[in-house]
Amino acid sequence: MSKALPKREEDYSAWYNELVKRAELAENSAVRGCMVIKPYGYSIWEKIQGSLDKMFKDTGHSNAYFPLFIPKSYLSREAKHVEGFAKECAVVTHYRLKASEDGNGVVVDPQAKLEEELIVRPTSETVIWNTYKNWIQSYRDLPILVNQWANVVRWEMRTRLFLRTAEFLWQEGHTAHATKGEAVEETLKMLDVYATFAQDYMAMPVYKGVKTENERFAGAIDTYCIEALMQDGKALQAGTSHFLGQNFAKAFDVKFATKEGGLDWVWGTSWGVSTRLIGGLIMAHSDDNGLILPPKLAPIQVVIVPIVKDQEQYAIIDEKIAPIIEKMKSRGISVHYDKRDTHKPGWKFAEYELKGVPLRLAVGPRDVDNNTVEVARRDTLTKETVSMDNIDEKVMSLLEDIQNSIYQKALKYRNEHTTEVDTYDQLREVLNGKGGFVKAHWDGTPETEERIKQETKATIRCILLDEKEEKGTCVYSGKPSKQRVIFAKAY
Amino acid sequence: MSKALPKREEDYSAWYNELVKRAELAENSAVRGCMVIKPYGYSIWEKIQGSLDKMFKDTGHSNAYFPLFIPKSYLSREAKHVEGFAKECAVVTHYRLKASEDGNGVVVDPQAKLEEELIVRPTSETVIWNTYKNWIQSYRDLPILVNQWANVVRWEMRTRLFLRTAEFLWQEGHTAHATKGEAVEETLKMLDVYATFAQDYMAMPVYKGVKTENERFAGAIDTYCIEALMQDGKALQAGTSHFLGQNFAKAFDVKFATKEGGLDWVWGTSWGVSTRLIGGLIMAHSDDNGLILPPKLAPIQVVIVPIVKDQEQYAIIDEKIAPIIEKMKSRGISVHYDKRDTHKPGWKFAEYELKGVPLRLAVGPRDVDNNTVEVARRDTLTKETVSMDNIDEKVMSLLEDIQNSIYQKALKYRNEHTTEVDTYDQLREVLNGKGGFVKAHWDGTPETEERIKQETKATIRCILLDEKEEKGTCVYSGKPSKQRVIFAKAY
């Protein structure tokens, strides 16, 4: 709490790293690339999980759990899938340690070598489709609508807390369907669930689109995504939903008897979001004073700080505050009364500002006399003194207002940082200048996309789902184009 | 659903395996010893998680998340700990695969060998105490009351769904304290939480006790446990709570500045329960017709089956049922209305019996005319026809009654199968005959304990916490003993 955070303007990256650390969200562990998610950071994840899990269940999905380990040979079954994940796999080769001969610690027991190596799951399509093979015989067994909350491992070389870590927590939905149409519908339905969650809970506007071939999930026919914009003008892929076609059904021989009496491969989807969302949440809203959390995902929505000089004053304030706390709790507001006498009010104010608690109520003896309370908003840093009567209603309405106002601010920023350009010079100028999303014509070839990426470091984030068709010429090659796509530098 | 389950009397083990499979709780995966927890089984785990998580939070704990991997050298820091876990560790040695030279699949890339092997966590004391080292400087940083919901891996050779699997899901609490007294108090508090959960939610009576040295957690000073009795007379260790003393603080050099100005090692506890509880839940209550689930943990508490001949009758019943469903839902009852016209009522009855749904309501056209409903209890298999008026109240009271009655039945069984004996012959006779817990005098030596184990296959489950002191002589050695301990064959 001693010195100020780095400023976003000066060093966005240092600001992010310091904020994650000082707000006690997460830290690097002694294991390369693996993070420790601290209680405050984990409580945000619990809020995310709780909200998403309800949305999944409301759309007919159930949770299940599949093995952490995947036999090496399974990964190879789907050619593109293995190509996509082979380079970043944690491999289990042995199942026992033994005392070392020099008496210092333990060594791997060479006698305990596995016949086939096991891969720590980077994603679970293979092990799940191998299971679905036994669950599906007929169209009556379909659809299967299953989700899993789990940890996965991808051996990333450059890691960053929440945004890119070797181990991360996520959910992965894996569904199986009798028809292509139904699978595509599911893919898009879950994309909508993600977009709704991002907007309504995270207060983070997103573009919905489909990835180009270069950026597609390894093994998918189509990858749909939601893309958010961070305050430094870089994009963040916040969730993906894949239409898998019959690829994994073919790789694992999953056929079903159709209603019409035939035999067909099963159609599949998969979709996921991860602890990366916490990184997005931080970068979308927070300021140089610390976190700004949308009330719907804030572990503590309201903190009450007593302003007192002695123990006697505590008793007076306690008495006044107790019924107010009860009223707020009965409305489902998460409220914390910080009575610690080891820290001064000013220190507490700074701490809750850093931790992004949406509303702070300060109550001193004079407030008790006047039946008032000082209410401070974290998002605007504004204060007002209001009556204690109906404070619970006031708090409810302020929390709604904050949720909405954070979203509107992010939306305005996103819209102001979405630029249409018609030439390659303009594209580069925007990317190197104000940043953000840039809509430009592209000729549809992976080669052009790759060259633009190498020259500008920007990728095609997606082709917008609701983008109008508009004839034009590719900003890079001058060849004809049917519609604009969205470029951006990205996390 | 075709043929009957094996009978418990004839083959308890086959009955268990078949029940787990047919009730769609879990199945073996293609990965040795790792299970797939199917949606219905997982929904029981979600109920267990939800209830326990609330109890942990109500006692001041927060959740966090620590890395899946533990550097090999960490395990060795605590001598007994490594001895306990080295023989069953999954070891990650490489971080990349590459295409094999013969073009068939992938092989481990020898260039991508880790400098230090990583162990897939069998339990997290080491990686957590290594983290706590940075979190704790002074008594002001204590206590730390953290829990983690996670998967762990212990390479068991003989596995059994839920009861003993290579990978399992669990929670592990890890707390740090300034004094021995406080740590012991925490250890016992969490043991009480487990006992309360087992009794009040699982309807499963347990003995609370402390383990002998032989059965202690590797690295603990004392291991406390709850022990339940299964219907075949075998015991199941259902949860453990460890007083770690300063063992892990010493191993990871975790010291703190005391209030008095000194420097001391931090005191620790750890405690856990796992998906094994689901195995216990099944074996404690279920019968030859299938699962019997206590209402508090049943994913579906009430199922409504319409008894109809044609679509028109459906409409009549729907109309009558809709407000009843709403009333039950508003009371928090989990109710499922099974309208499928692909299955006959009799088939559905058998299915919900197999799946242990506590109450089944059947409604036909005559019931609609008479304003009645047939209510069937899963635990007693009794039926009664009752009025539809206030059916929600009736259901509430029946669910409470079932919860209580399942517990009382299990308690009676447990008490009838707890036998005091005074000679070794009697001990063997009971163990080989009626089974269950046997209270006998023991001389307190690991040698005697080990011999009894080899000769009878029974272990000392625990020394009861509330056992009275009573002088006697060891049933095996004839040496003096201070109190009786509990022997049983166990899972």
Interface residues (C-beta under 8 A of the other chain):
Chain A: E27 S29 A30 V31 C34 M35 V36 I37 K38 P39 Y42 S43 W45 E46 S62 N63 A64 Y65 F66 P67 L68 F69 I70 P71 K72 S73 Y74 L75 S76 V82 A86 K87 E88 C89 A90 V91 V92 T93 H94 Y95 R96 L97 K98 A99 N104 G105 V106 V108 E117 L118 I119 V120 V127 N130 T131 N134 R140 V146 A150 N151 V153 W155 E167 L169 T342
Chain B: E27 S29 A30 V31 C34 M35 V36 I37 K38 P39 Y42 S43 W45 E46 S62 N63 A64 Y65 F66 P67 L68 F69 I70 P71 K72 S73 Y74 L75 S76 V82 A86 K87 E88 C89 A90 V91 V92 T93 H94 Y95 R96 L97 K98 A99 N104 G105 V106 V108 E117 L118 I119 V120 V127 N130 T131 N134 R140 V146 A150 N151 V153 W155 E167 L169 T342
